[in-house]
Amino acid sequence: MGELSVSRRGLLGGLTATAALGALSACDADPVIENPPPVYAPLDPSDWASVRHQFLLDTGRSQFAAFVFASPPAEVRAAIARHRDGLDRDTVGYLHAQEENARQRLHLAAGKYLGGSGDQVYFTDSTTMGLGLLYGGIALRPGDEVLTTEHDFYSTHESLRLRAARDGVTVRRVRLFAEPATASADQIVQALTKALTPATRIVAVTWVHSSTGLRMPIRAVADALAAHNRDLPPQRRALLCVDGVHGFGAVDAGPAELGCDFLVSGCHKWLFGPRGTGLVWGRPEAWARFRPTIPTFETAGFAHWLGVDPALPAPSASPGGYHSFEHLWALEQAFDFHAALTRRRVAERTATLATRLKEGLAGISGVRVVTPRSAELSAGLVCCALEAMNPGAAVSALLGKDVVASTTPYDPSYLRFGTSIVTNEADVDRAVAAVREIS
């Protein structure tokens, strides 16, 4: 990560007097925070009650919608407050003092969590931003084809529609199964591979469907796609691009295990990171086929612009400009928090509670569980349909019983729960009892 060791400020500081003045202010020590955030009981990663107590979420309610727009844990909130206070007190000085190392630490933390080099990760504000940048930036020609599915979310479909309207590429959608509850991995892989053509350059899928809770067998899809690509030249191979937002932070798998070319995710859902953070991971060979839309503020871009380095910068999906740095930099603590818990234990906890919830809901008359019962084809999302009540009314009724749920923004819409590190067995049992009462 050598290119991360020299900051944009450092580069410009050697060429302009203005930046040199900024460098002087950066020498000041970090400002003393007069009103530090409250102190919470130290985290005991082995105790799920201790983990739960790191959050400000109302424990009087069962929080099954916490993943929608997450509440971060104490150490992440403290980091946000520290950076925010520093920026508010000495905007330029604190920015210049922090930016040299903050992004490098963030790359390292993300690489450690994902498994691999942090050089392959770029940071955005959300899954939607990442998908828009990715699908708008992969090199395509008229006549090239993108294959996606009927089960993907608006952000994927709309990003691809905008690309097709602009460049004349073809986008096709395939249906992978009739009913998610009875789908199989073989059925899904066969439906997808059968739809491939010699013109397919992108396969755009979602790891865990927010519509039904089905978890795609991404590794099996990647293996099938590798067989399809085997005899094709690099520029004609189909890239496997994954919207990973409902698997990231909930499933024990990184890009190496998934076998994908690109992974896009927000970090303010199951990772419980700062709001307004996200990332795009890609293999080096895949990044070579990417063309940025927004200029980056990374050092190489400025070096080329200023004539210091004649080489064009490597493709980057990190949008330049000034951002909510207090949130971006505190993402490091979100990765550290999950590292302390371990990805495996978080995934096991999430899946165990989801299985308990599915079994409980399946035993209620008038309730149809939509999410696959199989642990291999599901994660933390549990969706169901109530014969006696529409999903919106069910969410309202459950809230009156201190159970916080959500609806799926699709047609058809379902009642949706998300088990996670902020729920426990008592929450699951309360949710099952409440659904039984309203149904």
Residue, then its C-alpha position, 0 to 999 in steps of 0.5 A: m500500500g505504498e501509494l497510501s503512505v503519501s497524502r494528497r496534502g503532502l504532495l500538494g504541500g511540496l508544490t504550493a505555498t498554500a498547502a505548506l501553510g496547512a502543513l504547519s497547522a497540521c503539526d499541532a497536537d490533536p485538540v483536547i476534547e473538553n466534553p468526552p463521550p460517556v464511558y460504557a462498560p468495557l466490551d467482553p467479546s465472549d458475552w453477547a449481553s455485553v455486546r448488546h450493551q454497547f448500543l444505545l438502542d432501546t432494549g425495552r424493544s426487540q430490535f429486528a429492524a436495526f440493520v436498516f440504518a444501524s445504530p453503531p456501538a459505543e467505540v464507533r460513536a466515540a470515534i465519530a465524536r472525537h473526529r467531529d469535535g476535532l474538525d469543529r475546533d480546528t478544521v484545517g489543522y485536524l484534517h491535515a493531521q489525520e488524513e495521512n494515516a486515517r485512510q491507510r488505517l481504514h484500508l488495513a482494517a477493511g482488508k483484514y476483515l475481508g481477508g486480503s489486501g486493503d489496496q483492493v478496497y475503495f470507500t463510498d457513502s452507500t451501497t447505492m453509490g457503490l453500485g452506481l459507480l461500479y456499473g457506470g464504470i465497467a468498460l462496455r461496448p454497444g452490443d455487450e450484455v449485462l445479466t441480472t435477475e428479477h430478484d435484485f433491488y432497485s439500486t442494481h436495476e436502476s444503475l443498469r438501466l441508466r447504463a443501458a440508456r447511455d451506452g446501448v448495452t443490453v440488460r437482461r433479467v432472469r428468474l432463478f426460482a418460483e418460490p424462495a422457500t423451496a429453491s435449491a442451490d443447483q436450481i439457482v446456478q443452473a438458471l443463471t448459467k443457462a441464461l449466459t451468452p457469448a455477449t455477457r460481460i457482467v453478471a449482477v447479483t445480490w448476496v442476500h435478497s432483501s425481498t425474501g431473505l434468500r442467500m444466493p450460493i455465490r461460490a457455486v455461481a462463481d465456479a460455474l462462471a469460471a467454467h464459462n469464462r475459461d476459454l475466453p480472452p480477459q476482456r470478454r469474460a463475464l465479471l461477477c458483481v455482487d451487492g453484498v449489503h445483507g451478507f456483509g457483517a452477517v455471513d462468515a465469508g469474504p471475497a476469496e470465499l465468495g469467488c466474486d470479481f467485485l463486492v459492493s456493500g454499505c457499512h451502516k447495516w449488519l456491520f453496524g458501522p457509521r451511517g453514510t459509509g460503504l465500500v467497493w472491493g475488486r480483484p486487480e484484474a477486474w479493476a483493470r476493466f473499470r473506468p472512474t466516473i468521479p475524480t479521486f483525491e488520492t495522491a496518484g491522481f493529483a501527481h498526474w494532474l500536476g505533471v509530477d508523474p506522467a502515468l495515469p492513476a490506477p482506476s479508483a472507485s473512491p469519489g474525491g471531494y470532502h466527505s463526512f470524515e468523522h464517519l468515514w474515519a470511524l469505520e476503522q473502529a467498526f471493523d475493529f469491533h467485529a474483529a474482536l467478536t470474530r466474523r465466524r461468531v457473529a455469523e453463527r449467532t445471527a444464523t442461530l437466532a434466525t433459525r429459531l425465529k423461522e421455526g417459531l413462525a412456521g409453527i403459527s397457523g396463518v403464517r407462511v415463512v418465505t425465507p428458505r429454512s436451509a442455513e446455506l440459503s439464508a442469513g439474518l433476514v427472515c421474511c413471512a406473509l400473514e394471511a390475516m394482515n398486510p405487512g404494513a399493518a403487521v409492522s404497526a401492530l408489532l410495534g405496539k407490542d415492542v417488536v420492531a420489524s420492517t416491510t420489504p420494499y417489493d411487490p409482493s411485500y412481506l413482513r421482515f425481521g433481521t436477527s443480529i448481534v443486538t437481538n437475543e433468544a428472548d427477543v425471538d420468542r417475544a416476536v414469535a408470540a407477538v406474531r401469533e397474537i396478531s395473526 
